[in-house]
Amino acid sequence: MPNPNAGHRKRLRERFRRAGSEGLQDYELLELILFNAIPQRDVKPLAKALIATFGSFADALAAPRGRLCELTVPVEGKPPLKMTDRACDEFALTRAAALQMMQDNVLKRPVLSSWQDLLSYCRSHLAYNTTEEFHVLFLDAKNRLITDEAQSKGTVNHTPVYPREVVKRALALDAAALILVHNHPSGDPTPSRADIEVTKRIVDAAKSVDVRVHDHLIIGRGREVSFKSLGLL
């Protein structure tokens, strides 16, 4: 059966080829991802509902699978539009691919001289998470990224971090320096007293084995703060 939405899909793809992502609205980018997952329906109402519900293209891609699957859009005279398992898979794959590309941009490069790439990677990885995660970027003697590891995942406003485990992992990786990174799901990256205290404990523990902590970044929505820039490190 011919797809009644084929004309719209063809035009949207052609616009994307000509202008790239900057020539499309957020909901239109979501439509492009949904085309493969929901082949016979007009997915524009679903794409617009995703933006209305989650706020942006990036927020929709990063939304928890459970919340995505709850979204239902009534369509007059037709079955409601829903986020199918395949559609959720497409979202997860798109986000994973973007993160992998950003990680490749910073992997094995001196991160202190490619700071903006590092910030872009951290924003994409953590800014849209709904729970707090604490990551440690382990660097070699030339400040090249060895690996980025999540040390812990917590609730909406707390995640436990153990300085002893951070240092133990640094020694196992033969890391010479660290950058600490965590997100604030509230969107406000202002350091809390607990953030300041745990940073001091990690700095002291790392110093005892001659490992330097270059910075602690807190990632919020649309901005981040650096402990070094704030004079807290």
N, C-alpha and C positions, 0 to 999 in steps of 0.2 A: 504493500500500500504506500503511495507517495506520501511523503511527510508534508503536511500543510504548512509547517513552519520553516520549510527549507529555504525559502527566499530571504526571510529575516536572518536566518543563521548565516547564509552566504554573504549577505551585505555586512553583517557585523564582523565576520572573519576578514573580509576585504578591508574594512576600516582599520582593523587591528594590524594587518600587514602593512598598510600605508603609514599609519600614524603611531603604531606601538601603543603601549599602555597609557601614555599621556593623552592620547586622543580619545580615550574611552572613560565613561563614568565608572565608579566602583561597581555598581550593580551590573554593568555590561561585562566587566571582567569576570564576575561571578557567573554570568550567563555562559560565557565561553567554556568555563570549567564544567558547568552543568550539562552542556550539550551532549557530551559523550555518555554521561550517566543516565540522562533522561531523554532518550532519543526522539520520542514522538509528541512531546508536549511543548507548549509555549512556556518556557521557564522564567520569563521576565517577572511575573508576579512573585515567584518564589525568590528570585534574586533580590528584588526590591524589599521583600519581607525580611530577608537575611540582613540587609543593611539597616532596616528600621529596628530590628531586634537587637543586633549586636553593635551597630554604630559605624563600622567601616569594613572595607575589604579585608584588611589584616585581622580585625577582630573576628570576623566571620570565619576565616580560615583557621584561626586559633581556638575557636569555641569548642568546648567539650563535646564529644560525640553524642552523649546523652541529651544535651540541650539541642543539638542540631536535629536529632531524630524526633524531638518533640514538636518541631515546627510544622504546622499544617496551614495551608492557604486555601480557603474556599474558592471555587471557580464555578460560576453560574452555568448550570446545565452539564457539568462534567464532574468527574471524581476530583476530590481535593488534591492539590499538589503537596507532596511531602518530600523531605530529604530521605532518599533511599540509602541502603547500606552502601551501594556503589557510589552514590554522590558523596557520602561521608568519606569513603576511601579516596576519591579524587581530591577532596579538600586536604586530607592528611598527606597524600602524595605530593601535592603542589607545595605545601608548606615544608615538607621534608626536603624536597629538591632545592628550594630557596635557601634553607638553612645550610645544606651541604655545600652549595656554591659559595656562600659567605664564609663558611668555615675554611674552605679551600683557599680563599683569598688571604686568610691570616695564618694558616698552618705553615710552619717552618719559615715564617718571615719574622724579622725583628719587629715585635708588636709596638715598641715605643716609637718607631719611625713610621708605622702604618696605623696610627691611633684611630683615625676616622673609620677605617675598615673594621677595626676591632669593635668600636662603638656600634656600628651598624649591625654587626653580627650579634652583639649582646642584646641590642634592642629587639631584633627580629626573634631571637631565641626566648627572651624572657618578658618583654614588655606586656604581652597580651595574656600571660598565664593568670589563671584565676586563683592559684595557690602560690605560696612563697617557696622559692627554690634558692638554694645557696650553691654556687658553683665556684670552683677554684681553677684558674688557668695556670698550668704548670709550665714554666719557661726554662730553657737551657741557659748555659753560660753566656750565650750571645743574644739573650732575650727573645729567642724564637719559641713559638708555641709548641710544646710537646703534645699536650692534650688539654681538653676542657672536660672536667668531670663534675657531675652533680654530687655534692657531698651529702645533701639531704633535701627532702621535700617535706613541707609542713602544711599548715592551715592557711587561712586567708591572711593572717597577720603574724605568723611565727613559724620558724623552722629551727630545729636544734642543730647546733654546730659544735664539733668537738675538736679543739685545737690539736690535741695529741694525734688524732687520726689524720688531720691535714698534714702535719709534719711527717708522720709515718709514711704517708703516700708520697710526699715530696722526696724523701730519701730513697724510696723504692724506684722512683722514676729518675733519680739522679738530677733533680731539678735544682737550679741555682736561685730561682726567684719565683714569686707568685703574684698573681693579681686576683683579688677576691671580687666576686660579683654576685649580687642577689637582687631580686625584684621586690617591689612593693605593689601587690595587686590593687591597693587602693588608688594607685596612680600617682600618689605624692611621694617623691623620692627622698624627702627630708629624713636624715638619719635619726633613729631613735636612740635612747640611752643604751638599750640592749645591743644595738648595732655597734655603737662606739666601744662598749665594753668587750664584746667578743672579738672585735678587730684588734684591740690592744692585747688580748690574750693570745691571739694567733701570731701577732708580730713578735711578742716576747718568746713564744715557743719556737718560732722559726729562727729568730736571732740566735738561739742557743745552739743551733746546728748549722749556723752560717748560711741560712737561706733568707733572702731579702723579700719583703712584701712591698711591691712597687705602689700599689693603690688598692682601694676598695671602691667599687662602683655600685651605686644603687640605681636600678633601672625603674623608672616610672612610666607613665603614659605621656609620650611626647617630649620628655626630658629625663636627664639623669644627673646625678651628683657624684663628684669625685672627692674622696676623703683627702687626697693630697691637695686638691685645689682649695678645699675648705680649711686647710691647715690642721686637719685632724690626724695626719700621718706624717 
